[in-house]
Amino acid sequence: MAAHEISEELDADSPKARFVRPYTLTAGRTQAKVDLPFEATLERVSPEGAHTPEGQIGQILQICDSKSVAEVSAAVHLPIGVVRVLLGDLVELGHVRVQQTLTESSSFDERKDLIERTLRGLRAL
């Protein structure tokens, strides 16, 4: 039996992968290069001439506009650590901008809104 026939036979018998392990999406990275708090609101931007990412990172890009990091994680059903790394990549590529969360001058309503959005995102997890 030729080597390519053995390879084909083994491929036919081997089980098919059902999903991709999250750490493969980040190439094993566990820390984002950009500081992304769970409550940080994201803004999608379109860098001129930039190629739109595909796969999981493209899906994250499609839904991240005006959502927090926690909400994006819940929406794509991926662990928040993985989403933070992938969002960090999108920030570095210029596809996503992180909006400032709270400052010393933030109003009570802004603080309450942030807490409510964060809780919604965490409950969705």
C-alpha positions in Angstrom: 0.0 0.0 0.0 1.4 3.4 -1.0 1.9 6.2 1.6 -0.8 8.4 0.2 -3.3 5.5 0.4 -2.5 5.0 4.1 -2.9 8.7 4.7 -6.3 8.7 2.9 -7.4 5.6 4.9 -6.4 7.2 8.2 -8.1 10.5 7.3 -11.3 8.6 6.5 -11.3 6.8 9.9 -10.3 9.8 12.0 -13.1 11.8 13.7 -13.9 15.3 12.4 -13.2 18.2 14.6 -16.4 19.7 15.9 -15.1 23.1 17.1 -11.9 25.1 17.4 -10.3 25.3 20.8 -10.4 29.0 22.0 -6.6 29.1 22.6 -6.0 28.3 18.9 -7.9 31.5 17.9 -5.4 33.5 19.9 -2.3 31.5 19.0 -2.0 30.6 22.7 -1.9 34.2 23.8 -3.7 35.0 27.1 -3.0 38.7 27.4 -4.3 41.4 25.1 -1.7 44.0 23.9 -4.3 46.7 24.7 -5.8 47.3 28.1 -9.5 46.3 27.7 -11.6 46.4 30.8 -14.8 44.3 30.7 -17.0 47.4 30.7 -15.1 49.3 28.0 -17.4 50.3 25.1 -16.2 49.7 21.6 -16.6 51.6 18.4 -16.1 50.0 15.0 -14.1 52.0 12.6 -13.1 51.3 9.0 -9.5 52.0 8.3 -9.0 53.1 4.7 -7.9 50.3 2.4 -8.0 47.8 5.3 -9.0 44.2 4.6 -12.0 43.0 6.7 -11.0 40.1 8.8 -12.8 36.8 8.4 -13.9 34.0 10.8 -14.4 34.5 14.5 -12.5 37.8 14.5 -14.7 39.1 11.6 -17.8 38.0 13.6 -16.5 39.9 16.6 -15.9 43.0 14.4 -19.4 42.9 13.1 -21.1 42.9 16.5 -18.8 45.0 18.6 -20.0 48.5 17.7 -21.4 50.3 20.8 -21.1 47.2 22.9 -18.9 46.5 25.9 -16.2 43.8 25.9 -18.4 41.6 28.1 -21.4 42.0 25.8 -19.2 41.0 22.8 -18.0 37.9 24.6 -21.6 36.9 25.4 -22.7 37.5 21.9 -20.1 35.3 20.2 -20.1 32.6 22.9 -16.4 32.8 23.6 -14.5 33.2 26.9 -13.9 36.8 27.7 -10.1 36.3 27.8 -10.1 35.1 24.2 -12.4 38.0 23.1 -10.1 40.5 24.9 -7.1 39.2 23.0 -8.9 39.2 19.6 -10.3 42.7 20.3 -6.8 43.9 21.2 -5.7 42.7 17.7 -8.6 44.6 16.1 -7.6 47.7 18.0 -4.0 47.4 16.8 -5.2 46.9 13.2 -7.3 50.1 13.5 -10.7 48.3 13.1 -11.9 49.1 16.6 -11.6 52.1 18.9 -12.0 51.7 22.7 -14.2 54.5 24.1 -13.3 55.9 27.5 -15.3 54.2 30.2 -15.6 56.5 33.3 -13.7 59.6 34.4 -13.8 61.6 37.6 -16.3 63.9 36.1 -18.7 61.1 34.9 -22.3 61.7 35.9 -24.4 59.4 38.1 -26.5 58.5 35.0 -23.3 57.5 33.0 -22.1 55.4 35.9 -25.5 53.7 36.3 -25.8 53.0 32.5 -22.3 51.5 32.5 -23.1 49.2 35.4 -26.4 48.1 33.8 -24.7 47.3 30.5 -22.0 45.4 32.3 -24.6 43.4 34.2 -26.5 42.6 31.1 -23.3 41.3 29.4 -22.4 39.2 32.4 -25.8 37.7 32.7 -25.7 36.7 29.1 -22.5 34.7 29.8 
